Amino acid sequence: MVKDLREDMPKLRYMFPTLTGYDSAPLREQAAYAGDDAAVGAAVGVPGLHELHGWFEGGVIGATYAMNDYPDEFYELIALISNHHIRQAEMLIAAKPDFLLLGASGMWTLSSPEIWRKTSLPTIQKITRMCRQAGIPSMLHCCGKERELVHVLATETDLDSVNPLEIPPMGDCDLAEIKKAYGASIALMGNLHTTNVMLRGSVEDVRAAARAAIDAAAEGGGFILSTGDQCGRDTPDANIRAMVETARAYGRY
């Protein structure tokens, strides 16, 4: 935990050793197990307040104070994290997964557009460009609010796909609206409500919500039916199966 960034910065530098190699065996093993039944990806992080909240005493508030009190040290830390993730991305791309996921939970919700552009966007632009050049699809996960974020991702990066496009109150996304605006330039993944539908809903609720999502975003292709963020621990297996079955039965066109 960082208590005083200026005082702790010399220690933090040791948290980012030079990465010199990797072992692709686990990825190969998973890909062989999945066969043609699944896409097997790898994940890399994105710097920003969403990532630093777990580093600082006081969480995102502590990180925000550090950003304003010690901007030189703060943005040095952002650069260290960015370079670390870019190096990870280089090695992951070399391992040739089916896709590369940029994980950034709460990235837009826990920041402001101005801060996000300084701390997160340059890394996203770099890694998605690397993926595009290597012919590996890139996907970005950003739970919470992301409607405005999708616009930036679709117009200022080389990202191929975005998820989970959560609906209110957890997020601010209307799947049909986003499909109409950006569906020609970026693939969409989502967005069945995590709790009301997947966790607490009936099998019929899941089927109805899955059909509605397909109707909203499937036209023209570029849509992956999924949950709006994740499945809680107690999500009934029957509900997960109902989502998959609906996609297979109703999602072909």
DOPATOR-590946 format. One record per residue (C-alpha): residue number from 1; y, x, z; residue in three letters. Coordinates in Angstrom, 2 decimals, decimal comma, padded with zeros to 5 digits, always signed. Layout:
BEGIN
<koldo num="NUM" y="Y" x="X" z="Z" residu="ALA"/>
...
//
This chain:
BEGIN
<koldo num="1" y="+000,00" x="+000,00" z="+000,00" residu="MET"/>
<koldo num="2" y="+003,43" x="+001,30" z="-000,97" residu="VAL"/>
<koldo num="3" y="+005,87" x="+000,99" z="+001,90" residu="LYS"/>
<koldo num="4" y="+008,76" x="+003,12" z="+000,60" residu="ASP"/>
<koldo num="5" y="+008,55" x="+003,88" z="-003,10" residu="LEU"/>
<koldo num="6" y="+010,74" x="+006,97" z="-003,05" residu="ARG"/>
<koldo num="7" y="+008,77" x="+008,43" z="-000,16" residu="GLU"/>
<koldo num="8" y="+005,37" x="+007,39" z="-001,54" residu="ASP"/>
<koldo num="9" y="+005,95" x="+008,34" z="-005,18" residu="MET"/>
<koldo num="10" y="+004,54" x="+011,90" z="-004,86" residu="PRO"/>
<koldo num="11" y="+001,27" x="+010,39" z="-003,62" residu="LYS"/>
<koldo num="12" y="+001,21" x="+007,72" z="-006,32" residu="LEU"/>
<koldo num="13" y="+001,28" x="+010,36" z="-009,06" residu="ARG"/>
<koldo num="14" y="-002,18" x="+011,45" z="-007,94" residu="TYR"/>
<koldo num="15" y="-003,51" x="+007,96" z="-008,65" residu="MET"/>
<koldo num="16" y="-003,32" x="+008,59" z="-012,39" residu="PHE"/>
<koldo num="17" y="-005,53" x="+011,53" z="-013,33" residu="PRO"/>
<koldo num="18" y="-006,03" x="+012,37" z="-016,98" residu="THR"/>
<koldo num="19" y="-008,93" x="+010,36" z="-018,40" residu="LEU"/>
<koldo num="20" y="-011,14" x="+012,65" z="-020,45" residu="THR"/>
<koldo num="21" y="-014,24" x="+010,66" z="-021,34" residu="GLY"/>
<koldo num="22" y="-016,23" x="+007,47" z="-021,09" residu="TYR"/>
<koldo num="23" y="-019,77" x="+006,11" z="-021,18" residu="ASP"/>
<koldo num="24" y="-020,31" x="+003,34" z="-023,72" residu="SER"/>
<koldo num="25" y="-023,90" x="+002,65" z="-022,60" residu="ALA"/>
<koldo num="26" y="-023,04" x="-000,45" z="-020,48" residu="PRO"/>
<koldo num="27" y="-021,17" x="-001,99" z="-023,41" residu="LEU"/>
<koldo num="28" y="-024,04" x="-001,28" z="-025,79" residu="ARG"/>
<koldo num="29" y="-026,51" x="-002,76" z="-023,30" residu="GLU"/>
<koldo num="30" y="-024,51" x="-005,97" z="-022,96" residu="GLN"/>
<koldo num="31" y="-024,03" x="-006,27" z="-026,72" residu="ALA"/>
<koldo num="32" y="-027,77" x="-005,86" z="-027,29" residu="ALA"/>
<koldo num="33" y="-028,55" x="-008,49" z="-024,65" residu="TYR"/>
<koldo num="34" y="-026,07" x="-010,99" z="-026,09" residu="ALA"/>
<koldo num="35" y="-027,07" x="-010,41" z="-029,70" residu="GLY"/>
<koldo num="36" y="-025,41" x="-012,86" z="-032,08" residu="ASP"/>
<koldo num="37" y="-025,00" x="-015,50" z="-029,36" residu="ASP"/>
<koldo num="38" y="-021,78" x="-014,09" z="-027,91" residu="ALA"/>
<koldo num="39" y="-018,82" x="-011,81" z="-028,50" residu="ALA"/>
<koldo num="40" y="-018,81" x="-008,91" z="-026,04" residu="VAL"/>
<koldo num="41" y="-015,41" x="-007,50" z="-025,25" residu="GLY"/>
<koldo num="42" y="-013,73" x="-004,95" z="-023,03" residu="ALA"/>
<koldo num="43" y="-010,60" x="-005,35" z="-020,92" residu="ALA"/>
<koldo num="44" y="-007,51" x="-003,30" z="-020,15" residu="VAL"/>
<koldo num="45" y="-004,49" x="-004,02" z="-017,96" residu="GLY"/>
<koldo num="46" y="-000,77" x="-004,41" z="-018,63" residu="VAL"/>
<koldo num="47" y="+001,91" x="-003,02" z="-016,28" residu="PRO"/>
<koldo num="48" y="+004,42" x="-005,31" z="-014,59" residu="GLY"/>
<koldo num="49" y="+005,24" x="-007,13" z="-011,37" residu="LEU"/>
<koldo num="50" y="+002,06" x="-009,18" z="-011,78" residu="HIS"/>
<koldo num="51" y="+000,01" x="-005,98" z="-011,44" residu="GLU"/>
<koldo num="52" y="+002,15" x="-004,28" z="-008,79" residu="LEU"/>
<koldo num="53" y="+002,08" x="-007,16" z="-006,31" residu="HIS"/>
<koldo num="54" y="-001,18" x="-005,76" z="-004,96" residu="GLY"/>
<koldo num="55" y="+000,25" x="-002,28" z="-004,60" residu="TRP"/>
<koldo num="56" y="+003,30" x="-002,99" z="-002,44" residu="PHE"/>
<koldo num="57" y="+003,69" x="-004,04" z="+001,14" residu="GLU"/>
<koldo num="58" y="+005,28" x="-007,46" z="+000,80" residu="GLY"/>
<koldo num="59" y="+003,56" x="-008,16" z="-002,50" residu="GLY"/>
<koldo num="60" y="+005,73" x="-009,08" z="-005,46" residu="VAL"/>
<koldo num="61" y="+008,77" x="-009,25" z="-003,15" residu="ILE"/>
<koldo num="62" y="+008,20" x="-005,66" z="-002,05" residu="GLY"/>
<koldo num="63" y="+007,76" x="-004,56" z="-005,66" residu="ALA"/>
<koldo num="64" y="+010,97" x="-006,38" z="-006,66" residu="THR"/>
<koldo num="65" y="+012,97" x="-004,68" z="-003,90" residu="TYR"/>
<koldo num="66" y="+011,57" x="-001,30" z="-005,00" residu="ALA"/>
<koldo num="67" y="+012,55" x="-002,01" z="-008,61" residu="MET"/>
<koldo num="68" y="+016,15" x="-002,59" z="-007,56" residu="ASN"/>
<koldo num="69" y="+016,42" x="+000,00" z="-004,77" residu="ASP"/>
<koldo num="70" y="+014,69" x="+002,86" z="-006,59" residu="TYR"/>
<koldo num="71" y="+014,80" x="+002,14" z="-010,34" residu="PRO"/>
<koldo num="72" y="+014,06" x="+005,74" z="-011,38" residu="ASP"/>
<koldo num="73" y="+010,88" x="+005,87" z="-009,32" residu="GLU"/>
<koldo num="74" y="+009,91" x="+002,31" z="-010,23" residu="PHE"/>
<koldo num="75" y="+010,07" x="+002,88" z="-013,96" residu="TYR"/>
<koldo num="76" y="+008,31" x="+006,21" z="-013,58" residu="GLU"/>
<koldo num="77" y="+005,49" x="+004,27" z="-011,95" residu="LEU"/>
<koldo num="78" y="+005,53" x="+001,74" z="-014,80" residu="ILE"/>
<koldo num="79" y="+005,28" x="+004,63" z="-017,29" residu="ALA"/>
<koldo num="80" y="+002,35" x="+006,14" z="-015,41" residu="LEU"/>
<koldo num="81" y="+000,52" x="+002,81" z="-015,43" residu="ILE"/>
<koldo num="82" y="+001,33" x="+002,20" z="-019,09" residu="SER"/>
<koldo num="83" y="+000,08" x="+005,60" z="-020,19" residu="ASN"/>
<koldo num="84" y="-003,08" x="+005,09" z="-018,13" residu="HIS"/>
<koldo num="85" y="-003,81" x="+001,74" z="-019,77" residu="HIS"/>
<koldo num="86" y="-003,04" x="+003,05" z="-023,26" residu="ILE"/>
<koldo num="87" y="-005,47" x="+005,93" z="-022,72" residu="ARG"/>
<koldo num="88" y="-008,08" x="+003,43" z="-021,52" residu="GLN"/>
<koldo num="89" y="-007,42" x="+001,34" z="-024,64" residu="ALA"/>
<koldo num="90" y="-007,92" x="+004,38" z="-026,88" residu="GLU"/>
<koldo num="91" y="-011,36" x="+004,99" z="-025,39" residu="MET"/>
<koldo num="92" y="-012,31" x="+001,30" z="-025,39" residu="LEU"/>
<koldo num="93" y="-011,36" x="+000,96" z="-029,04" residu="ILE"/>
<koldo num="94" y="-013,43" x="+004,05" z="-029,83" residu="ALA"/>
<koldo num="95" y="-016,40" x="+002,33" z="-028,16" residu="ALA"/>
<koldo num="96" y="-015,98" x="-000,56" z="-030,65" residu="LYS"/>
<koldo num="97" y="-016,32" x="-003,75" z="-028,60" residu="PRO"/>
<koldo num="98" y="-016,18" x="-007,07" z="-030,44" residu="ASP"/>
<koldo num="99" y="-012,65" x="-007,56" z="-029,09" residu="PHE"/>
<koldo num="100" y="-010,23" x="-006,08" z="-026,56" residu="LEU"/>
<koldo num="101" y="-008,76" x="-008,28" z="-023,84" residu="LEU"/>
<koldo num="102" y="-005,42" x="-007,44" z="-022,28" residu="LEU"/>
<koldo num="103" y="-005,62" x="-008,86" z="-018,76" residu="GLY"/>
<koldo num="104" y="-002,33" x="-009,89" z="-017,22" residu="ALA"/>
<koldo num="105" y="-002,82" x="-012,77" z="-014,78" residu="SER"/>
<koldo num="106" y="+000,48" x="-014,45" z="-013,90" residu="GLY"/>
<koldo num="107" y="+002,47" x="-011,97" z="-015,99" residu="MET"/>
<koldo num="108" y="+005,14" x="-014,46" z="-017,17" residu="TRP"/>
<koldo num="109" y="+005,15" x="-016,56" z="-013,99" residu="THR"/>
<koldo num="110" y="+005,75" x="-013,59" z="-011,65" residu="LEU"/>
<koldo num="111" y="+008,55" x="-012,03" z="-013,66" residu="SER"/>
<koldo num="112" y="+011,60" x="-012,86" z="-015,74" residu="SER"/>
<koldo num="113" y="+011,85" x="-012,43" z="-019,51" residu="PRO"/>
<koldo num="114" y="+014,25" x="-009,51" z="-019,08" residu="GLU"/>
<koldo num="115" y="+012,05" x="-007,64" z="-016,60" residu="ILE"/>
<koldo num="116" y="+008,92" x="-008,44" z="-018,62" residu="TRP"/>
<koldo num="117" y="+010,46" x="-006,92" z="-021,73" residu="ARG"/>
<koldo num="118" y="+011,06" x="-003,68" z="-019,83" residu="LYS"/>
<koldo num="119" y="+007,79" x="-003,44" z="-017,94" residu="THR"/>
<koldo num="120" y="+005,12" x="-005,16" z="-020,03" residu="SER"/>
<koldo num="121" y="+006,07" x="-005,74" z="-023,67" residu="LEU"/>
<koldo num="122" y="+006,09" x="-002,09" z="-024,84" residu="PRO"/>
<koldo num="123" y="+002,51" x="-001,59" z="-023,65" residu="THR"/>
<koldo num="124" y="+001,35" x="-004,84" z="-025,27" residu="ILE"/>
<koldo num="125" y="+003,00" x="-003,83" z="-028,54" residu="GLN"/>
<koldo num="126" y="+001,38" x="-000,39" z="-028,48" residu="LYS"/>
<koldo num="127" y="-002,15" x="-001,55" z="-027,63" residu="ILE"/>
<koldo num="128" y="-002,17" x="-004,52" z="-030,02" residu="THR"/>
<koldo num="129" y="-000,96" x="-002,24" z="-032,82" residu="ARG"/>
<koldo num="130" y="-003,78" x="+000,19" z="-032,02" residu="MET"/>
<koldo num="131" y="-006,28" x="-002,67" z="-032,16" residu="CYS"/>
<koldo num="132" y="-004,92" x="-003,95" z="-035,46" residu="ARG"/>
<koldo num="133" y="-005,14" x="-000,50" z="-037,01" residu="GLN"/>
<koldo num="134" y="-008,73" x="-000,13" z="-035,76" residu="ALA"/>
<koldo num="135" y="-009,78" x="-003,57" z="-037,00" residu="GLY"/>
<koldo num="136" y="-010,64" x="-004,83" z="-033,51" residu="ILE"/>
<koldo num="137" y="-009,28" x="-008,27" z="-032,51" residu="PRO"/>
<koldo num="138" y="-007,02" x="-008,29" z="-029,47" residu="SER"/>
<koldo num="139" y="-006,65" x="-011,13" z="-026,97" residu="MET"/>
<koldo num="140" y="-004,24" x="-011,53" z="-024,07" residu="LEU"/>
<koldo num="141" y="-004,92" x="-013,49" z="-020,88" residu="HIS"/>
<koldo num="142" y="-001,90" x="-014,76" z="-018,97" residu="CYS"/>
<koldo num="143" y="-002,60" x="-017,62" z="-016,59" residu="CYS"/>
<koldo num="144" y="+000,27" x="-019,71" z="-015,28" residu="GLY"/>
<koldo num="145" y="+003,33" x="-020,37" z="-017,41" residu="LYS"/>
<koldo num="146" y="+003,24" x="-018,86" z="-020,88" residu="GLU"/>
<koldo num="147" y="+004,70" x="-021,31" z="-023,42" residu="ARG"/>
<koldo num="148" y="+007,73" x="-019,09" z="-024,11" residu="GLU"/>
<koldo num="149" y="+005,52" x="-016,00" z="-023,92" residu="LEU"/>
<koldo num="150" y="+003,39" x="-017,23" z="-026,83" residu="VAL"/>
<koldo num="151" y="+006,49" x="-017,19" z="-029,04" residu="HIS"/>
<koldo num="152" y="+007,16" x="-013,52" z="-028,27" residu="VAL"/>
<koldo num="153" y="+003,51" x="-012,55" z="-028,68" residu="LEU"/>
<koldo num="154" y="+003,28" x="-014,31" z="-032,04" residu="ALA"/>
<koldo num="155" y="+006,52" x="-012,87" z="-033,42" residu="THR"/>
<koldo num="156" y="+006,90" x="-009,42" z="-031,82" residu="GLU"/>
<koldo num="157" y="+003,37" x="-008,05" z="-031,34" residu="THR"/>
<koldo num="158" y="+000,15" x="-007,57" z="-033,31" residu="ASP"/>
<koldo num="159" y="-001,84" x="-009,76" z="-030,90" residu="LEU"/>
<koldo num="160" y="-004,60" x="-011,86" z="-032,47" residu="ASP"/>
<koldo num="161" y="-005,35" x="-014,43" z="-029,75" residu="SER"/>
<koldo num="162" y="-003,95" x="-015,75" z="-026,47" residu="VAL"/>
<koldo num="163" y="-005,38" x="-017,72" z="-023,53" residu="ASN"/>
<koldo num="164" y="-005,65" x="-019,82" z="-021,37" residu="PRO"/>
<koldo num="165" y="-002,60" x="-021,99" z="-022,25" residu="LEU"/>
<koldo num="166" y="-002,75" x="-023,93" z="-018,97" residu="GLU"/>
<koldo num="167" y="-001,35" x="-027,42" z="-018,76" residu="ILE"/>
<koldo num="168" y="+001,06" x="-028,52" z="-015,97" residu="PRO"/>
<koldo num="169" y="+001,30" x="-028,10" z="-013,08" residu="PRO"/>
<koldo num="170" y="-000,51" x="-024,74" z="-013,17" residu="MET"/>
<koldo num="171" y="+001,01" x="-023,86" z="-016,53" residu="GLY"/>
<koldo num="172" y="+003,53" x="-025,27" z="-018,99" residu="ASP"/>
<koldo num="173" y="+001,60" x="-025,48" z="-022,26" residu="CYS"/>
<koldo num="174" y="+001,07" x="-028,39" z="-024,61" residu="ASP"/>
<koldo num="175" y="-001,80" x="-027,34" z="-026,85" residu="LEU"/>
<koldo num="176" y="-000,79" x="-029,48" z="-029,83" residu="ALA"/>
<koldo num="177" y="+002,81" x="-028,25" z="-029,67" residu="GLU"/>
<koldo num="178" y="+001,78" x="-024,59" z="-029,52" residu="ILE"/>
<koldo num="179" y="-000,73" x="-025,09" z="-032,34" residu="LYS"/>
<koldo num="180" y="+001,93" x="-026,60" z="-034,56" residu="LYS"/>
<koldo num="181" y="+004,43" x="-023,84" z="-033,85" residu="ALA"/>
<koldo num="182" y="+002,22" x="-020,73" z="-033,80" residu="TYR"/>
<koldo num="183" y="-001,27" x="-021,66" z="-034,96" residu="GLY"/>
<koldo num="184" y="-000,77" x="-020,02" z="-038,34" residu="ALA"/>
<koldo num="185" y="-000,08" x="-016,60" z="-036,79" residu="SER"/>
<koldo num="186" y="-002,11" x="-016,40" z="-033,58" residu="ILE"/>
<koldo num="187" y="-005,45" x="-017,83" z="-032,45" residu="ALA"/>
<koldo num="188" y="-005,43" x="-020,08" z="-029,38" residu="LEU"/>
<koldo num="189" y="-007,97" x="-020,32" z="-026,56" residu="MET"/>
<koldo num="190" y="-008,02" x="-023,02" z="-023,87" residu="GLY"/>
<koldo num="191" y="-007,33" x="-025,27" z="-022,12" residu="ASN"/>
<koldo num="192" y="-009,46" x="-027,75" z="-020,08" residu="LEU"/>
<koldo num="193" y="-007,96" x="-028,24" z="-016,62" residu="HIS"/>
<koldo num="194" y="-009,71" x="-025,90" z="-014,19" residu="THR"/>
<koldo num="195" y="-009,83" x="-028,28" z="-011,20" residu="THR"/>
<koldo num="196" y="-009,21" x="-031,87" z="-012,29" residu="ASN"/>
<koldo num="197" y="-011,59" x="-031,66" z="-015,24" residu="VAL"/>
<koldo num="198" y="-014,01" x="-028,74" z="-014,86" residu="MET"/>
<koldo num="199" y="-014,41" x="-028,67" z="-011,08" residu="LEU"/>
<koldo num="200" y="-013,92" x="-032,29" z="-010,00" residu="ARG"/>
<koldo num="201" y="-014,36" x="-034,25" z="-013,22" residu="GLY"/>
<koldo num="202" y="-017,47" x="-035,97" z="-014,48" residu="SER"/>
<koldo num="203" y="-019,49" x="-034,88" z="-017,49" residu="VAL"/>
<koldo num="204" y="-017,75" x="-037,60" z="-019,49" residu="GLU"/>
<koldo num="205" y="-014,34" x="-036,35" z="-018,31" residu="ASP"/>
<koldo num="206" y="-015,22" x="-032,89" z="-019,61" residu="VAL"/>
<koldo num="207" y="-016,43" x="-034,25" z="-022,94" residu="ARG"/>
<koldo num="208" y="-013,29" x="-036,34" z="-023,39" residu="ALA"/>
<koldo num="209" y="-010,98" x="-033,43" z="-022,51" residu="ALA"/>
<koldo num="210" y="-012,92" x="-031,10" z="-024,82" residu="ALA"/>
<koldo num="211" y="-012,62" x="-033,55" z="-027,71" residu="ARG"/>
<koldo num="212" y="-008,89" x="-033,93" z="-027,03" residu="ALA"/>
<koldo num="213" y="-008,38" x="-030,15" z="-027,08" residu="ALA"/>
<koldo num="214" y="-010,31" x="-029,83" z="-030,34" residu="ILE"/>
<koldo num="215" y="-008,25" x="-032,62" z="-031,89" residu="ASP"/>
<koldo num="216" y="-005,04" x="-030,90" z="-030,75" residu="ALA"/>
<koldo num="217" y="-005,74" x="-027,36" z="-031,92" residu="ALA"/>
<koldo num="218" y="-008,75" x="-027,02" z="-034,22" residu="ALA"/>
<koldo num="219" y="-007,20" x="-028,03" z="-037,54" residu="GLU"/>
<koldo num="220" y="-007,03" x="-025,04" z="-039,85" residu="GLY"/>
<koldo num="221" y="-009,19" x="-022,88" z="-037,59" residu="GLY"/>
<koldo num="222" y="-008,13" x="-020,28" z="-035,06" residu="GLY"/>
<koldo num="223" y="-009,08" x="-022,21" z="-031,93" residu="PHE"/>
<koldo num="224" y="-011,54" x="-021,32" z="-029,15" residu="ILE"/>
<koldo num="225" y="-012,42" x="-024,16" z="-026,80" residu="LEU"/>
<koldo num="226" y="-012,40" x="-022,91" z="-023,23" residu="SER"/>
<koldo num="227" y="-011,28" x="-023,67" z="-019,72" residu="THR"/>
<koldo num="228" y="-007,67" x="-023,42" z="-018,64" residu="GLY"/>
<koldo num="229" y="-008,01" x="-020,02" z="-016,89" residu="ASP"/>
<koldo num="230" y="-011,47" x="-019,89" z="-015,28" residu="GLN"/>
<koldo num="231" y="-014,22" x="-021,87" z="-013,59" residu="CYS"/>
<koldo num="232" y="-014,03" x="-022,20" z="-009,83" residu="GLY"/>
<koldo num="233" y="-017,06" x="-021,22" z="-007,79" residu="ARG"/>
<koldo num="234" y="-018,39" x="-024,75" z="-007,34" residu="ASP"/>
<koldo num="235" y="-017,86" x="-025,93" z="-010,92" residu="THR"/>
<koldo num="236" y="-020,97" x="-027,99" z="-011,78" residu="PRO"/>
<koldo num="237" y="-023,28" x="-026,37" z="-014,29" residu="ASP"/>
<koldo num="238" y="-023,51" x="-029,75" z="-016,02" residu="ALA"/>
<koldo num="239" y="-019,77" x="-029,67" z="-016,72" residu="ASN"/>
<koldo num="240" y="-019,94" x="-026,20" z="-018,25" residu="ILE"/>
<koldo num="241" y="-022,87" x="-027,30" z="-020,42" residu="ARG"/>
<koldo num="242" y="-020,95" x="-030,43" z="-021,45" residu="ALA"/>
<koldo num="243" y="-018,06" x="-028,30" z="-022,69" residu="MET"/>
<koldo num="244" y="-020,41" x="-026,10" z="-024,73" residu="VAL"/>
<koldo num="245" y="-022,35" x="-029,06" z="-026,12" residu="GLU"/>
<koldo num="246" y="-019,15" x="-030,85" z="-027,14" residu="THR"/>
<koldo num="247" y="-017,92" x="-027,77" z="-028,96" residu="ALA"/>
<koldo num="248" y="-021,19" x="-027,51" z="-030,87" residu="ARG"/>
<koldo num="249" y="-021,37" x="-031,22" z="-031,73" residu="ALA"/>
<koldo num="250" y="-017,71" x="-032,06" z="-032,25" residu="TYR"/>
<koldo num="251" y="-016,11" x="-028,72" z="-033,08" residu="GLY"/>
<koldo num="252" y="-017,52" x="-028,15" z="-036,54" residu="ARG"/>
<koldo num="253" y="-015,35" x="-028,94" z="-039,54" residu="TYR"/>
//
